[in-house]
């Protein structure tokens, strides 16, 4: 009967795609997000509204240089009322020497502003623990690199990718003990990196039987001896499909 929570998210998006220029596929877009959250967990026993507003512009060009080479270049810009302006480039290339093989490489920069909860949450759970936001937490940034290869024929498809994701000021929640209770606090880590690889396979064994297999590995760095990200290092899936 009592309103203790209200969320409103407005996210309009406008994009234009064009292949007007020969061998070029252009994408331009604008995206805005307004996030309003009303709760009694920002100020104790008082309904309070917190808001975030961001606007993004993005432009990408996929250029088919030749039958063997494709180049993708793009940029995304982010403007936030709280954190100002940020620009993020992307560069990718694909080389296909023949109809069976393809090789890819990619670089992109990422950016994530802290959420309303990570900034403003302030909740004491009956004196047992607290969840606390941090109004001084900064946006996290990352640089992503990957290389990959693909093989494809009438019955077999194989794909492998190696990647590295290097974070600065990564936003994470960390448990700390003081005032005789546990406190879960959001903070920026100095740096963190994820290294990994993926392998995908699809084999058409017969006209009616297909085998799908995937394997991924990820290695997550530690902060002061603690592995903050709990991603499983190994993951395997396999499926047999009958049609």
RAZIKA-V973562 format. One record per residue. N is the residue number from 1. PHI is phi in whole degrees, -180 to 180 (* if undefined). BURIAL is # if it has 16 or more other ideal C-beta (glycine too) atoms within 10 Angstrom, else .. D_CENTER is the distance of its C-alpha to the mean C-alpha in Angstrom with 1 decimal. Layout:
N&PHI&BURIAL&D_CENTER  N&PHI&BURIAL&D_CENTER
This chain:
1&*&.&37.7  2&-93&.&36.2  3&-77&.&32.9  4&-117&.&30.6  5&-160&.&27.2  6&-150&.&26.1  7&-127&.&22.8  8&-138&.&22.5  9&-122&.&19.4  10&-116&.&20.3  11&-140&.&17.8  12&-74&.&19.9  13&-144&.&18.6  14&-129&.&20.9  15&-133&.&20.5  16&-127&.&23.1  17&-114&.&23.2  18&-148&.&26.2  19&-120&.&27.9  20&-61&.&30.9  21&-85&.&30.9  22&-58&.&31.9  23&71&.&29.4  24&-121&.&26.6  25&-120&#&23.9  26&-102&#&22.7  27&-132&.&20.1  28&-128&.&20.3  29&-157&.&18.8  30&-131&.&18.8  31&-138&#&16.7  32&-128&.&17.7  33&-134&#&16.8  34&-117&.&19.5  35&-123&#&18.8  36&-116&.&22.1  37&-132&#&22.6  38&-112&#&26.2  39&-159&#&27.0  40&-96&.&29.6  41&-108&#&27.1  42&-101&#&26.7  43&-125&.&30.5  44&-57&.&32.7  45&57&.&34.6  46&-142&.&33.8  47&-69&.&31.7  48&-134&.&29.5  49&-107&.&26.9  50&-119&#&23.9  51&-137&.&22.0  52&-133&#&19.0  53&-135&.&19.1  54&-140&#&16.8  55&-130&.&17.5  56&-125&#&15.6  57&-121&.&17.4  58&-142&#&16.2  59&-143&.&18.4  60&-140&#&18.2  61&-127&#&21.1  62&-101&#&21.4  63&-113&.&24.8  64&-84&.&26.9  65&-65&.&29.0  66&-155&.&31.1  67&-66&.&31.3  68&-105&.&29.6  69&-120&.&27.1  70&-133&#&24.1  71&-125&.&22.2  72&-122&#&19.1  73&-129&.&18.8  74&-154&#&16.7  75&-146&.&15.9  76&-127&#&14.0  77&-115&.&15.7  78&-128&#&14.9  79&-123&.&18.0  80&-121&#&18.1  81&-61&.&21.5  82&-83&.&20.7  83&-124&.&19.0  84&84&.&20.3  85&-104&.&19.0  86&-145&#&16.2  87&-114&.&16.0  88&-133&#&13.4  89&-87&.&14.9  90&-142&#&14.1  91&-144&.&16.7  92&-141&#&17.2  93&-140&#&20.5  94&-134&#&22.0  95&-120&.&25.5  96&-122&#&27.5  97&-67&.&31.0  98&-153&.&32.3  99&-73&.&31.5  100&-99&.&30.3  101&-114&.&28.0  102&-142&#&24.9  103&-128&.&23.0  104&-129&#&19.7  105&-142&.&18.1  106&-151&#&15.1  107&-135&.&13.9  108&-152&#&11.3  109&-106&#&10.7  110&-119&.&7.7  111&-156&#&8.8  112&-142&.&8.5  113&-76&#&11.9  114&-65&#&13.2  115&-79&#&14.1  116&-59&#&17.8  117&-63&#&18.1  118&-67&#&16.8  119&-89&#&19.2  120&-121&#&22.2  121&-58&#&22.6  122&-153&.&26.0  123&-132&#&27.3  124&-104&.&30.1  125&-91&.&30.5  126&55&.&34.3  127&78&.&34.6  128&-87&.&32.8  129&-159&.&29.4  130&-123&#&27.5  131&-116&#&23.9  132&-126&#&23.6  133&-78&#&21.2  134&-142&#&21.6  135&-67&.&22.4  136&-100&.&22.2  137&-68&#&18.6  138&-104&.&16.8  139&-59&#&13.4  140&-91&#&11.2  141&-131&#&10.7  142&-151&#&9.8  143&-118&.&11.4  144&-116&#&10.4  145&-126&.&13.5  146&-152&#&14.4  147&-133&.&17.8  148&-156&#&18.9  149&-141&.&22.1  150&-133&#&23.2  151&-129&.&26.7  152&-148&.&28.1  153&-136&.&31.6  154&-63&.&33.4  155&-122&.&32.7  156&-134&.&29.9  157&-129&.&26.3  158&-130&.&24.5  159&-142&#&21.1  160&-134&.&19.8  161&-139&#&16.8  162&-116&.&16.6  163&-145&#&13.7  164&-137&.&13.2  165&-127&#&10.3  166&-115&#&12.3  167&-102&#&11.5  168&-123&.&14.1  169&56&#&14.8  170&-63&#&12.1  171&-87&#&12.7  172&-142&#&14.2  173&-96&#&17.2  174&-127&.&20.3  175&-82&.&23.7  176&-133&.&26.8  177&-114&.&30.4  178&-161&.&32.9  179&54&.&35.5  180&61&.&36.2  181&-155&.&32.9  182&-81&.&29.3  183&-133&.&26.8  184&-98&.&23.0  185&-122&#&21.7  186&-87&#&18.4  187&-152&#&18.4  188&-96&#&16.8  189&-84&#&17.0  190&-60&.&18.7  191&-162&.&16.4  192&-155&#&14.5  193&-136&.&13.6  194&-121&#&12.4  195&-116&.&14.6  196&-165&#&14.8  197&-151&.&16.3  198&-136&#&16.5  199&-133&.&19.8  200&-122&#&20.5  201&-142&#&24.0  202&-140&#&26.0  203&-123&.&29.8  204&-84&.&32.3  205&-68&.&35.0  206&-140&.&37.5  207&-62&.&37.8  208&-123&.&36.7  209&-132&.&34.6  210&-129&#&31.0  211&-109&.&29.1  212&-117&.&25.3  213&-136&.&23.8  214&-142&.&20.4  215&-141&.&19.8  216&-136&#&16.8  217&-133&.&17.2  218&-139&#&15.0  219&-118&.&16.7  220&-107&#&15.3  221&-71&#&17.3  222&-114&.&19.5  223&-113&#&20.3  224&54&.&24.1  225&83&.&24.5  226&-109&.&22.0  227&-84&.&18.9  228&-72&.&16.7  229&-79&.&13.8  230&-103&.&15.6  231&-59&.&13.8  232&-66&.&16.8  233&-68&.&17.8  234&-123&.&19.4  235&-146&.&18.8  236&-129&.&21.3  237&-132&.&22.0  238&-147&.&25.0  239&-145&.&26.7  240&-111&.&30.0  241&-116&.&30.4  242&-113&.&34.0  243&-132&.&34.9
